[in-house]
Structures are given as structure tokens and as C-alpha cells.
Amino acid sequence: MKTVDKAQLFAGCKLDEDTIVLAGIGPVLVRELSRTESMRVSAVDGTEATERLILHLGMVEPALTESEAGQWMAVAGSKVVNQVSVRIAQLSGMLEDSAKAAYKSDGDRPVD
């Protein structure tokens, strides 16, 4: 079997995206975090700082700075913010359920 070259390896890297419709607000576009971004998130201390960084890195439209993510968290309902941050974490494979969903019952092969 022929393996890919470096150009193919990098060209094949596309981060998954998803549109979430927030009740009473409208649609937002989010994406999975890159591996480097996920590692950066796991190094952050504190739940609020972690969620703020996840929102900053994973929200595509509208894009938020970390400060803006904190401002949004301060005024938005927990249910709405959670809907966005959990979806980013799911896309990024950061939740226990995400890893389980990626494997068939035999545990050997990822689901296509």
C-alpha cells in the first residue's frame, strides 16, 4: 500500500464544522478544534477560562475574542452557551461520548 506524502497529509486536514440554531437568537457556525488548540484548552486552569477559550477558538461565525466570549457568557443563559461549547467539544472529540461514538462495538475500527 502506498502512503500519502506530506502535501497530501496537510491538504487532507479540514476541521469539521456545524451550524447550531440558537432558540430566539439564530444560527451560529462552530468548528472542531485542532489538536494544538485542544491541548491549549486542556492546559487552561479553571472551568470559566476553559469554556471562554473553547468558545473563542471554536466559534467561526460570529467569531469571538476571549474577552467577548466572557461577555457573552455573562449575559447569555447557561443552556445557550452550553449548547455551543458542548458541540465544539463533541466535534473536537473532547467528550467521553465523542470517543465512544467513534468506535464500533468491537472497539478496533473507527466508524466512517
C-alpha positions as MATLAB code, in Angstrom:
seq = 'MKTVDKAQLFAGCKLDEDTIVLAGIGPVLVRELSRTESMRVSAVDGTEATERLILHLGMVEPALTESEAGQWMAVAGSKVVNQVSVRIAQLSGMLEDSAKAAYKSDGDRPVD';
ca = [
       0.000    0.000    0.000;
       1.338    3.432   -0.967;
       1.254    6.023    1.783;
       0.453    9.693    1.351;
       3.149   12.310    1.006;
       3.394   15.399    3.237;
       1.488   17.635    0.815;
      -1.433   15.183    0.777;
      -1.286   14.840    4.554;
      -1.610   18.580    5.131;
      -4.095   19.135    2.281;
      -6.386   16.468    3.730;
      -6.731   18.287    7.039;
     -10.107   20.002    7.235;
     -11.683   20.783   10.564;
     -15.321   19.702   10.854;
     -17.905   22.459   11.133;
     -21.529   22.581   12.222;
     -24.293   25.173   12.318;
     -26.252   25.419   15.546;
     -29.573   27.260   15.654;
     -29.877   29.022   18.987;
     -33.503   29.471   20.050;
     -34.546   33.109   19.915;
     -31.144   34.158   18.538;
     -30.391   32.403   15.248;
     -27.700   30.242   13.680;
     -24.024   30.225   14.642;
     -21.210   28.330   12.912;
     -18.764   26.348   15.028;
     -15.828   24.098   14.225;
     -13.770   21.420   15.852;
     -10.536   22.470   17.497;
      -7.190   21.488   16.051;
      -5.018   19.182   18.127;
      -2.826   22.099   19.193;
      -5.905   24.098   20.216;
      -7.291   21.134   22.184;
      -4.005   20.805   24.038;
      -4.051   24.536   24.757;
      -7.577   24.219   26.182;
      -6.591   21.287   28.409;
      -3.724   23.338   29.856;
      -6.044   26.163   30.998;
      -6.851   26.366   34.692;
     -10.491   26.815   35.702;
     -13.862   26.000   34.173;
     -14.780   29.543   33.139;
     -11.411   30.198   31.478;
     -11.603   26.832   29.704;
     -15.072   27.498   28.317;
     -14.123   31.033   27.299;
     -11.160   29.667   25.302;
     -13.268   26.899   23.709;
     -15.805   29.497   22.541;
     -13.086   31.831   21.274;
     -11.312   29.112   19.283;
     -14.350   27.153   18.081;
     -16.838   29.838   17.088;
     -16.449   30.708   13.413;
     -19.452   32.940   12.755;
     -19.652   35.100   14.703;
     -16.000   34.903   15.740;
     -15.425   35.971   19.350;
     -12.312   37.136   21.166;
     -11.760   35.540   24.571;
     -12.995   38.747   26.166;
     -16.151   38.756   24.023;
     -16.748   35.089   24.858;
     -16.597   36.034   28.544;
     -19.002   38.929   27.976;
     -21.424   36.607   26.163;
     -21.157   34.016   28.939;
     -22.048   36.724   31.473;
     -25.322   37.685   29.755;
     -26.466   34.518   27.949;
     -28.366   31.687   29.535;
     -26.350   28.681   30.581;
     -28.393   26.433   28.288;
     -27.493   28.508   25.207;
     -23.768   28.768   25.980;
     -23.646   25.089   26.887;
     -25.255   24.172   23.556;
     -22.382   25.875   21.715;
     -19.460   24.822   23.906;
     -20.604   21.199   24.113;
     -20.981   20.983   20.326;
     -17.452   22.337   19.833;
     -16.163   19.795   22.358;
     -18.094   16.973   20.617;
     -16.700   17.908   17.209;
     -13.230   18.002   18.763;
     -13.532   14.574   20.403;
     -13.059   16.138   23.815;
     -16.045   14.466   25.470;
     -16.097   10.865   26.623;
     -19.195   10.192   24.491;
     -17.389   11.524   21.398;
     -14.650    8.932   21.686;
     -17.137    6.118   22.278;
     -19.238    7.159   19.288;
     -16.187    6.994   17.037;
     -15.759    3.245   17.507;
     -17.891    0.245   16.657;
     -18.738   -2.276   19.337;
     -15.613   -4.296   18.515;
     -13.539   -1.241   19.501;
     -10.993   -1.805   16.761;
     -12.059    0.374   13.863;
     -13.319    3.950   13.656;
     -16.779    4.376   12.203;
     -16.769    6.007    8.757;
];
